[in-house]
Amino acid sequence: MKAIVQDVYGSKDVLQLRELDKPIAGEGEVLVRVHAAGLDRGVWHMMTGLPYLIRILGFGFRGPKIPVPGMDVSGEVESVGSGVTRFKVGDEVFGTCEGSFAEFVCTKEEKLALKPESSSFEEAAALPVSALTALHGLRDCAQLEAGQKILIIGAGGGVGTYAVELAKHYGAIVTGVCGPSKQELVRSVGADHVIDYTKDDFTELDERYDQIFDIAGNRPLSKLRRALAPRGTLVIVGGEEGDRWLGGTHRQIGALLLSPFVKHNLRSFISEENQADLQVVKELAEAGALKPVIGKTYPLEQAAVALEDIEAGHATGKSVILVAQ
Ligand SMILES: NC(=O)c1ccc[n+]([C@@H]2O[C@H](COP(=O)([O-])OP(=O)(O)OC[C@H]3O[C@@H](n4cnc5c(N)ncnc54)[C@H](OP(=O)(O)O)[C@@H]3O)[C@@H](O)[C@H]2O)c1
């Protein structure tokens, strides 16, 4: 089978298109014929091995333990290993795996769900990691309530577009922060108000928010807190541009350390996929509450270009690699 492979960490040039043996589903595993593979910042982190923190966390010290990139997958079940009860050959599925930039991938059955009936393979591959992050961030970490005013920073990106859609679904009043090229998009996915960060600095405006959901931009905690209501909640989801050791995570660590000493609730989280929430994402997609925005698609051969675009940091919605048509 064709696959994108990397032997070492580095820039996009470490990615090579190679022929690999087709994997065989082991116990509890499903072999998926990949139709599409979603992309996100996490794939770039695994390609570069940056920040170094991820190497210490077990993803491989000198080089990646998993040579084929890609976590988000959609496709058809090709075969099932012993003990698999939820899926059969031919089922259309989506979920997460280790190595979706390939024609076939094996993954545990609990990492998959049946593809939303209303979604194409391309859309389904855009859902798992980013939609689960928005769900875990807004539902569990922020505990967002109807009527609350929420500011979503990085609203036009992969996690951001889902966060806007979900926050509206939960009945919040949403302000999205994004660059000039994404103003219309962010409005179209449901934001009540949109701020262009190249024109206005929301930390200098009068508006105060019950919740700030910070996905991009790396603004200091002190500035973000200026835009929070007196007992408001700040959730740091991500943000790049940090040093090579911690990346953007220094703000997450800072928020958790500072929170016990201030009236604001400063929080962070790491989204972990699970089958129950993948099922929630499927149902939200079928209900029309989550509609993937696909900014760009690429053939498998252009995975390196796709990751270069992600690195530039201005993705529109989700990017997807189309493996089979
Ligand atoms: N905590 C978790 O479990 C978790 C899970 C997944 C991802 N993450 C992290 O979340 C972050 C975002 O991920 P993503 O997949 O959504 O990234 P993405 O698709 O690349 O989107 C980032 C968005 O931020 C916008 N942006 C860039 N600079 C900005 C600024 N100064 N102010 C406001 N918006 C800005 C970009 O476009 P414009 O500049 O054109 O608006 C882009 O749309 C990453 O750091 C990732 O590692 C965390």
The ligand as an SDF file (V2000), in Angstrom:
LIG
                    3D

 48 52  0  0  0  0  0  0  0  0999 V2000
   -6.0000   21.0520   24.3040 N   0  0  0  0  0  0  0  0  0  0  0  0
   -6.1650   20.1320   23.3770 C   0  0  0  0  0  0  0  0  0  0  0  0
   -6.5080   18.9840   23.6640 O   0  0  0  0  0  0  0  0  0  0  0  0
   -5.9500   20.4920   21.9190 C   0  0  0  0  0  0  0  0  0  0  0  0
   -6.4850   19.6760   20.9180 C   0  0  0  0  0  0  0  0  0  0  0  0
   -6.3160   20.0530   19.5820 C   0  0  0  0  0  0  0  0  0  0  0  0
   -5.6020   21.2100   19.2620 C   0  0  0  0  0  0  0  0  0  0  0  0
   -5.0450   21.9430   20.2670 N   0  0  0  0  0  0  0  0  0  0  0  0
   -4.2660   23.1510   19.9480 C   0  0  0  0  0  0  0  0  0  0  0  0
   -5.1540   24.1600   19.5180 O   0  0  0  0  0  0  0  0  0  0  0  0
   -4.4590   25.0650   18.6780 C   0  0  0  0  0  0  0  0  0  0  0  0
   -5.2680   25.3520   17.4300 C   0  0  0  0  0  0  0  0  0  0  0  0
   -5.5240   24.1730   16.7340 O   0  0  0  0  0  0  0  0  0  0  0  0
   -6.3300   24.2050   15.3630 P   0  0  0  0  0  0  0  0  0  0  0  0
   -6.2790   22.8050   14.8410 O   0  0  0  0  0  0  0  0  0  0  0  0
   -7.6330   24.8730   15.5000 O   0  0  0  0  0  0  0  0  0  0  0  0
   -5.3590   25.1450   14.4890 O   0  0  0  0  0  0  0  0  0  0  0  0
   -5.5990   25.7610   13.0410 P   0  0  0  0  0  0  0  0  0  0  0  0
   -6.6180   24.9630   12.3070 O   0  0  0  0  0  0  0  0  0  0  0  0
   -4.2550   25.9480   12.4550 O   0  0  0  0  0  0  0  0  0  0  0  0
   -6.2630   27.1750   13.3160 O   0  0  0  0  0  0  0  0  0  0  0  0
   -5.6440   28.2370   13.9720 C   0  0  0  0  0  0  0  0  0  0  0  0
   -6.4490   29.4930   13.6270 C   0  0  0  0  0  0  0  0  0  0  0  0
   -6.0120   30.5870   14.4200 O   0  0  0  0  0  0  0  0  0  0  0  0
   -6.0350   31.7780   13.6410 C   0  0  0  0  0  0  0  0  0  0  0  0
   -5.0770   32.7090   14.2160 N   0  0  0  0  0  0  0  0  0  0  0  0
   -3.7340   32.7950   13.9810 C   0  0  0  0  0  0  0  0  0  0  0  0
   -3.1970   33.7740   14.7040 N   0  0  0  0  0  0  0  0  0  0  0  0
   -4.2150   34.3110   15.4430 C   0  0  0  0  0  0  0  0  0  0  0  0
   -4.2900   35.3820   16.3880 C   0  0  0  0  0  0  0  0  0  0  0  0
   -3.2090   36.1060   16.7310 N   0  0  0  0  0  0  0  0  0  0  0  0
   -5.4830   35.6440   16.9590 N   0  0  0  0  0  0  0  0  0  0  0  0
   -6.5730   34.9560   16.6290 C   0  0  0  0  0  0  0  0  0  0  0  0
   -6.5850   33.9530   15.7170 N   0  0  0  0  0  0  0  0  0  0  0  0
   -5.3980   33.6350   15.1380 C   0  0  0  0  0  0  0  0  0  0  0  0
   -5.7080   31.3280   12.2370 C   0  0  0  0  0  0  0  0  0  0  0  0
   -6.2560   32.0500   11.1370 O   0  0  0  0  0  0  0  0  0  0  0  0
   -6.3890   33.6670   11.0050 P   0  0  0  0  0  0  0  0  0  0  0  0
   -5.1400   34.2420   11.5850 O   0  0  0  0  0  0  0  0  0  0  0  0
   -6.4760   33.9190    9.5190 O   0  0  0  0  0  0  0  0  0  0  0  0
   -7.6370   34.0510   11.7230 O   0  0  0  0  0  0  0  0  0  0  0  0
   -6.3140   29.9260   12.1740 C   0  0  0  0  0  0  0  0  0  0  0  0
   -7.6030   29.9230   11.5990 O   0  0  0  0  0  0  0  0  0  0  0  0
   -3.0970   24.4360   18.4050 C   0  0  0  0  0  0  0  0  0  0  0  0
   -2.1300   25.0630   19.2150 O   0  0  0  0  0  0  0  0  0  0  0  0
   -3.2890   22.9940   18.8200 C   0  0  0  0  0  0  0  0  0  0  0  0
   -2.0670   22.4000   19.2260 O   0  0  0  0  0  0  0  0  0  0  0  0
   -5.2230   21.6230   21.5730 C   0  0  0  0  0  0  0  0  0  0  0  0
  1  2  1  0
  2  3  2  0
  2  4  1  0
  4  5  1  0
  4 48  2  0
  5  6  2  0
  6  7  1  0
  7  8  2  0
  8  9  1  0
  8 48  1  0
  9 10  1  0
  9 46  1  0
 10 11  1  0
 11 12  1  0
 11 44  1  0
 12 13  1  0
 13 14  1  0
 14 15  2  0
 14 16  1  0
 14 17  1  0
 17 18  1  0
 18 19  2  0
 18 20  1  0
 18 21  1  0
 21 22  1  0
 22 23  1  0
 23 24  1  0
 23 42  1  0
 24 25  1  0
 25 26  1  0
 25 36  1  0
 26 27  1  0
 26 35  1  0
 27 28  2  0
 28 29  1  0
 29 30  1  0
 29 35  2  0
 30 31  1  0
 30 32  2  0
 32 33  1  0
 33 34  2  0
 34 35  1  0
 36 37  1  0
 36 42  1  0
 37 38  1  0
 38 39  2  0
 38 40  1  0
 38 41  1  0
 42 43  1  0
 44 45  1  0
 44 46  1  0
 46 47  1  0
M  CHG  2   8   1  16  -1
M  END
$$$$
